[in-house]
Amino acid sequence: MKKIALASVLTAAAIGVQAQTYGEIGYTSTTFKENVDDFTIKASPSAIRAIVGYELHPNLAVEGMAAIGMGGASIKVYDVSIPGIKLKIDNAVGVYLKPKMKLNDAVEVFGRLGYASVKGTLSATGVASESGTENSFSYGAGLSYAIDLKTSLNVDYMQYLSKDGAKVNGFTLGVGYKF
């Protein structure tokens, strides 16, 4: 029994030594798309996204994500902008598992699997706005390039929401820092 306890403590200590906290901040260009009857509604609002992560293992991390919208984007129906109607991402939050693999000393590929909640507001000039929140499974993949031991450039593509015919996807370019 003492050997099992000692092995558990040593394993936990080894994981703790390897574990590392990091943060990322980036610009996210999103695409909202919803199929309603015989037509498709689209908009491309942007956001600033922040991620805080903790490496559990060299090939696995857990992350928390938060994003804030940067303004409204015009609604398009049949790829034609509808004047005065805008969609804004108010905020988005999520939690993810991040499997990852180093390709060499500088390049790492990763995936993200988790759950996200996205709140948005639809507004029309001269008319009251309406907000709504949706939650769903979220996933994506990306690439990280280490500039030095602590700083990296990151790019990823995520599906933040897919529910009831509505989808929110996003492409993010950001910078990361290991603490």
LINQUIZI-V341703 format. One record per pair of residues at least 12 apart in sequence whose ideal C-beta (glycine too) atoms are under 10 Angstrom apart, sorted by the first residue. I is the first residue (numbers start at 1). J is the second residue. Records with the same first field share a line. If there is no record, write none. Layout:
I=J / J
This chain:
15=55 / 56 / 57
18=55 / 56 / 57 / 58
19=54 / 55 / 56 / 57 / 58 / 61
20=53 / 54 / 55 / 56 / 58 / 61 / 150 / 178 / 179
21=52 / 53 / 54 / 55 / 61 / 177 / 178 / 179
22=51 / 52 / 53 / 54 / 55 / 61 / 63 / 144 / 150 / 152 / 176 / 177 / 178 / 179
23=50 / 51 / 52 / 53 / 63 / 174 / 175 / 176 / 177 / 178 / 179
24=49 / 50 / 51 / 52 / 53 / 63 / 65 / 142 / 144 / 152 / 153 / 154 / 156 / 172 / 174 / 175 / 176 / 177
25=48 / 49 / 50 / 51 / 154 / 172 / 174 / 175 / 176 / 177
26=47 / 48 / 49 / 50 / 51 / 67 / 153 / 154 / 155 / 156 / 170 / 171 / 172 / 173 / 174 / 175 / 176
27=46 / 47 / 48 / 49 / 70 / 170 / 171 / 172 / 173 / 174
28=45 / 46 / 47 / 48 / 49 / 67 / 68 / 69 / 70 / 89 / 92 / 156 / 158 / 160 / 169 / 170 / 171 / 172 / 173 / 174
29=44 / 45 / 46 / 47 / 70 / 73 / 169 / 170 / 171 / 172 / 173
30=43 / 44 / 45 / 46 / 47 / 49 / 67 / 69 / 73 / 87 / 89 / 92 / 118 / 120 / 158 / 160 / 161 / 167 / 168 / 169 / 170 / 171 / 172
31=43 / 44 / 45 / 73 / 167 / 168 / 169 / 170 / 171
32=44 / 45 / 73 / 75 / 76 / 87 / 89 / 118 / 120 / 122 / 160 / 161 / 166 / 167 / 168 / 169 / 170
33=76 / 162 / 165 / 166 / 167 / 168 / 169
34=75 / 87 / 163 / 164 / 165 / 166 / 167 / 168
35=164 / 165 / 166 / 167
36=77 / 165 / 166
39=77 / 78
40=76 / 77 / 78 / 79 / 165
41=75 / 76 / 77 / 78 / 82 / 85 / 87 / 122 / 165 / 166
42=73 / 74 / 75 / 76 / 77 / 78 / 79 / 81 / 87
43=72 / 73 / 74 / 75 / 76 / 81 / 82 / 85 / 86 / 87 / 88 / 89 / 120 / 122 / 168
44=73 / 74 / 76 / 87 / 170
45=69 / 70 / 71 / 72 / 73 / 74 / 86 / 87 / 88 / 89 / 90 / 120 / 121 / 168 / 170
46=67 / 69 / 70 / 71 / 72 / 73 / 88 / 89 / 170
47=66 / 67 / 68 / 69 / 70 / 71 / 88 / 89 / 90 / 91 / 92 / 118 / 160 / 168 / 170 / 172
48=66 / 67 / 68 / 69 / 70 / 172 / 174
49=65 / 66 / 67 / 68 / 92 / 94 / 156 / 158 / 160 / 170 / 172 / 174
50=64 / 65 / 66 / 67 / 68 / 174
51=63 / 64 / 65 / 66 / 67 / 94 / 96 / 98 / 112 / 154 / 156 / 172 / 174 / 176
52=64 / 65 / 66 / 179
53=65 / 96 / 98 / 176 / 178
54=98
55=98 / 100 / 178
56=97 / 98
57=99 / 100
58=100 / 101 / 102 / 108
59=98 / 99 / 100 / 101 / 102 / 108 / 110
60=97 / 98 / 99 / 100 / 110
61=96 / 97 / 98 / 99 / 100 / 110 / 112
62=95 / 96 / 97 / 98 / 114
63=94 / 95 / 96 / 97 / 98 / 110 / 112 / 114
64=93 / 94 / 95 / 96 / 114
65=92 / 93 / 94 / 95 / 96 / 112 / 114 / 116 / 138 / 158 / 160 / 172
66=91 / 92 / 93 / 94
67=89 / 90 / 91 / 92 / 93 / 94 / 116 / 118 / 160 / 170 / 172
68=89 / 90 / 91 / 92
69=87 / 88 / 89 / 90 / 91 / 92 / 118 / 119 / 120 / 121
70=88 / 89
71=86 / 88 / 89
72=85 / 86 / 87 / 88 / 89 / 120 / 121 / 122 / 123 / 129
73=86 / 87 / 88 / 89
74=86 / 87
75=87 / 122 / 123 / 124
82=124
83=124 / 125
84=123 / 124 / 125 / 126 / 127
85=122 / 123 / 124 / 125 / 127
86=121 / 122 / 123 / 124 / 125 / 129
87=120 / 121 / 122 / 123
88=119 / 120 / 121 / 122 / 123 / 129 / 131
89=118 / 119 / 120 / 121 / 160 / 168 / 170
90=118 / 119 / 120 / 121 / 131 / 132 / 133
91=117 / 118 / 119 / 120 / 133
92=116 / 117 / 118 / 119 / 120 / 133 / 138 / 158 / 160 / 161 / 168 / 170
93=115 / 116 / 117 / 118 / 119 / 135
94=112 / 114 / 115 / 116 / 117 / 118 / 135 / 136 / 138 / 158 / 160 / 161
95=114 / 115 / 116 / 117 / 138
96=110 / 111 / 112 / 113 / 114 / 115 / 116 / 138 / 139 / 140 / 158
97=111 / 112 / 113 / 114 / 139
98=110 / 111 / 112 / 113 / 114 / 140 / 142
99=111 / 112 / 113 / 141
100=112 / 142 / 144
102=144 / 146
103=143
104=146
105=146 / 149
106=144 / 145 / 146 / 147 / 148 / 152
107=143 / 144 / 145 / 146 / 152
108=142 / 143 / 144 / 145 / 146 / 152 / 154
109=141 / 142 / 143 / 144
110=140 / 141 / 142 / 143 / 144 / 154 / 156
111=139 / 140 / 141 / 142 / 156
112=138 / 139 / 140 / 141 / 142 / 156 / 157 / 158 / 159
113=137 / 138 / 139 / 140
114=137 / 138 / 139 / 140 / 158 / 160
115=135 / 136 / 137 / 138 / 139
116=134 / 135 / 136 / 137 / 138 / 139 / 158 / 159 / 160 / 161 / 162 / 168
117=133 / 134 / 135 / 136 / 138 / 160 / 161
118=132 / 133 / 134 / 135 / 136 / 138 / 160 / 161 / 163 / 166 / 168 / 170
119=131 / 132 / 133 / 134 / 135
120=132 / 133 / 134 / 161 / 166 / 168
132=166
134=160 / 161 / 162 / 163 / 164 / 166 / 168
135=161 / 163
136=159 / 160 / 161 / 162 / 163 / 164 / 166 / 167 / 168
137=159 / 160 / 161 / 162 / 163
138=158 / 159 / 160 / 161 / 162 / 168
139=157 / 158 / 159 / 160 / 162
140=156 / 157 / 158 / 159 / 160 / 169 / 170 / 171 / 172
141=155 / 156 / 157 / 158
142=154 / 155 / 156 / 157 / 158 / 171 / 172 / 174
143=155 / 156 / 157
144=156 / 174 / 176
145=176
146=176 / 178
147=175 / 176
148=178
149=178
150=176 / 177 / 178 / 179
151=175 / 176 / 177 / 178
152=174 / 175 / 176 / 177 / 178
153=173 / 174 / 175 / 176
154=172 / 173 / 174 / 175 / 176
155=171 / 172 / 173 / 174
156=170 / 171 / 172 / 173 / 174
157=169 / 170 / 171 / 172
158=170 / 171 / 172
